[in-house]
Amino acid sequence: MKKTRLTTVLAMAAVAPFALTACAGGGGGGGTGGGSEGGDVSSLSILDYYNNEPDKSLVQETLDACATELGVTLERETVPGKDLIQKVLQRSSSKTLPDVLMLDNPDVQEIAATGGLSPLSEYDVDTSGFSEGILEAATYEGEVYGLAPAVNTLALFYNTEVLAAAGIEPPETWEELKTAAAALTTGEQYGLALSAIATYEGSWQFLPFMWTNGGDETELDSPEVAEGLQLYKDLLDEGSMSSSVINWSQGDAKDQFVAGKAAMMINGPWQIPSLNENPDVTWDVVQVPVNEEGQTPVAPLGGEVWTVPVTGDDARQAKAAEMVECISSDENQLALAEARYLVPTRTELADEYVERVPSMAAFTEQVANARSRTGQLGEEWPEAATTIYTAIQLVLTGQATPEEAFEQAAQG
Amino acid sequence: MSTTMSSTGTPDAGQPQTDEPRRSTPPAHPRRGRFSREAVTKVMFVVPAAIYLVLFFGYPVVKNVTMSLQEYTTRTFFTGEAPWVGLANYATVVGSQLFGPAMLNTALFTIGSILGQFVIGLALASFFKRRFPLNGFLRSMLLLPWLLPLIVASATWRSILDQDSGILNRFLEGVGLIQEPVPWLTSPSVALIAVILVNIWVGIPFNVTLLYSGLQDIPEELYEAGAMDGATGWKAFWHITWPNLRPVVSVVLVLGVVYTIKVLDIILGLTNGGPANSTQTLSIRSYQESFVNFEFGVGAAYSNILILISLLFAIIYLRANRRAVDE
C-alpha cells in the first residue's frame, strides 16, 4: 500500500509540470486556446479602452470587418481608460497579454520598454505614409511598435452665435485671444474655458501654447515656455477665464461651453458628439492661436495605437500583426475618422477626408503639424508632464511667477 | 477589527455541528485518542483564520516591504526582475520636496477631520438620546453619507464647492455671509480646509453610531441619582456621561485616526492633490508614485511610512481596548 501511494505521488509530481505549462501555454495566447496549435490561428483576443458608446460599437465594426477579412473570430475585452495600464501590467506579470493590445500613444514607449511588445518590422508591416508624429509616439529605440488608424488633437472651439453677436472674429494670435476673451466675458459668461487640472490632462492642454511658441519639454525653464504660462496668467488675472480651470477636466471645460458659461474653449474633437447633442449651441473650430503671426500652430497628438504584445506564440503574433495592419488600412482609417471625428493618420488621406467631412478641416490641418508627447523624452515624459501641470498650478494660484514656476515645480 | 471578525466568523463554518454529537457520546475512545482529536479540533478552528491572515494581511504587508526595497517599475511586470536598491526609495521619499508638505497636510487633515467628526458626532449622539418624534427615522437618514460611494460623494461635493456656480457659494452669498465667492477648491490656502470639511461630513455617521451606542450603555439610574444631587445639563454631561463614555471615546478616536490618515478617494475626487500640491498627503503621494508615475518602489515606501504611523495608533487602540475590557 505504501508503494502505491508513493507511485501516485510520483505520478502526480511528474504530471504537474505538464499541467502547469499547459496553463501557461493557454494563458500565453490570451487565454483563448482557440485551436492555435500548428500555425492555424482561428481566434484573436483584443484589449482596448473604448468601453463607452458610441466608440465601443464603432471600433467593433472595424474590428469585425478585419476579423472577417483575416478569417478569425475575436474575443474583445474593454476596460475603462484609467484602468488599462494597470490591467496591462497585471497581464504581463501573469503572462496573459492579449494578442492585440490598444494603448494610448504616450504609453507605448513605456510599455515597449518593458519588452512586452513586439516590433512591427518582424512582420513586414508597412509603416510608410503615416504622419510622422504618430510614428514617433509608437517608436522605441528605432523600432515601430504600433499603428494608429486615426488621431486627434486640440483646437479652439468658439460659440459662433456669441462671437457674431459681439462682432468678434475668432482669434488667431495670443493678443487677439486675450482681447477677444476679455470682450466676451460678461455676466455669467467667461471668455475662455480650458483644463489646467493637476493631471496629465492639464499638461496636454498647455502643450499647444508651449510648442507653438518654440518651447520644448527638454528645456522647460526657457523664456518661450514661460511666455505660455504668462498667457494663462493674463487670461486669469483679466478675469477672462474662471479660476476654477485649475480643477477642470476637459469634460468640465466642455460642460461650461455647452452651458453658455464660456464663449470659447480649448478642446478636442472627441467632444463633438456631445456638442452635437446640444443643437442650441452653435460652434466652429479654428487652430489654437499663435503667439506671433507667422508661427505654425503645433498641437499635441492624441489617439490610440494598436500593438502586438509578446505572447510567445509566433503564429498568433503574426496574425495579430495582420490585424493591426488591417485596422489602419486606408478604408478603415477613413471610416473610423469619419464616425469618431478623428483625423486619418495616413497623410495622403487628408484631402479626401476634409472633402468628406469639411467640419474637420481645422483639426486635420492641426494634426499635420502635431507632435507626439513622447517623441523627445520617451519614458521620461511622465516626469516632464508632472512638472508642467505643477508649474501651471503654481502660476495660476499665485505661488510662483511664470519665470520661476518650472524651477520650483521640477524640485517636487 | 477584521481580525476579530474573521476569527469569530470562521467557527460557524459547519465544524461545531459535526463535532458536538461525538463529544456527547460516552467515552468509548481511549483517553489519548480523544486528547489528540481535541487538539486537532482546536487547531482546525485556528487554521482558517490563520490562512486568511497570512494570505490577506501577511502577504500584502511583506510584499509591500520588499517592494519598497526594490526598483520596481513597469518593466518588472514583464521581466519579473526588480533589482534590490536598499533604502534608496526611502531616501527618494524623504528627499522629495513634497514629503514635508505631505506629512504636514496628512497631520492637519487627520487632526482637523477627527476633531470635527468627533465634536459634531458627539453632539448629534447626545441629541438623539432624547426622545422626540422621528428620532429613529432621522438617525437612519444620518447614515446616508455612509451608503454613498465615496467617489460619488466627492464628485457631488466638487460641484457643490465650485467657485462660480457651486450651490454653497451661492447660498452664502444669498444670505449675505460672504461678498466674494470663496475659492473652496481653487485656492491653495482654502483647499485643504474644504477637503477636511467634506471628510468631516463623511465621518459623522461612524462617530454618531458608535457614540450613540456608547451613550445607550450608560445606565439611566446614574442620571436619576445625579439629578437628585443637582447634576443636570452640562454638569451631568461632564460628571456622568463623559467619564462613562471614555472607553468608547478612545476607540472612536483611534479608529478614526487609522481610517482618516489613509483617506485617498475623497482627496483624489475633490482636488487630485492640487491646487499647486496644497492637498498632497502621504496616501496621495503613494497613489501617484505607484499608479501615475509607475514608480511602485517609491509608492510602496510612502505607503509603508503610512502603515508605520497607523501601526502606532493601532497599538494605542489595542492597549486602550484591553484597558476597557479589564474595566
Interface residues (C-beta under 8 A of the other chain):
Chain A: I85 Q86 L89 Q90 S92 S93 E110 I111 A113 T114 G115 G116 E188 I197 A198 T199 Y200 S242 S243 S244 I246 N247 K261 P382 E383 T386 T390 Q393 L394 L396 T397 Q399 Q411 G412
Chain B: T74 R75 T76 F77 F78 T79 G80 S96 Q97 L98 R158 D162 Q163 D164 S165 P183 L185 T186 S187 P188 T271 N272 G273 G274 P275 A276 N277 S278 F291 V292 N293 F294
